[in-house]
Amino acid sequence: MAMNYFDPVSLRLFVAICEERSFSEAADREHLTTSAVSKRLAALESQIGAALIGRSRRGIRLTAAGEALLPAARGLLQSMAQLQ
């Protein structure tokens, strides 16, 4: 059985989007283009099989799946940083 691995870059970008509440601010923070950040999020959502972030004129909001993933993503990234 194949295992799915979460890409740490995509998780870091997801966390940045959540913390900045903006794709463009997350892109600036991570020194990427907004389209690159959007593509990474789309790939992560595809891997998970659920939308993580809802977009509107007033900004972004986390879906239920996004709310569940955020603390886990932060924990994984923190664990990876400690390993380094």
C-alpha positions, 0 to 999 in steps of 0.5 A: 500500500502506498503511503502519502507524505505531507510536503512540509513546504505546502504545510508551511504555506498553509500555516502562513495563509492561516496566520496572515489571513491572506494569500498575498501576505503569505506569499510575501512572507514566504518569498513566493508568488501568490499563484505558487502559494495557491497552487501548493494549497490546491495540491494539498487540498487535493491530497487531503480530499477536502477544501481547507480554506474558503475565499471571499471578498472579506478574506479567507476562512478556514473550513472544518478540515482546515481547522482540524489540519492547522494544529496538526500542521503546526505540530508536524512543522515544529517536530521537523524543526526540532529534528534538524 
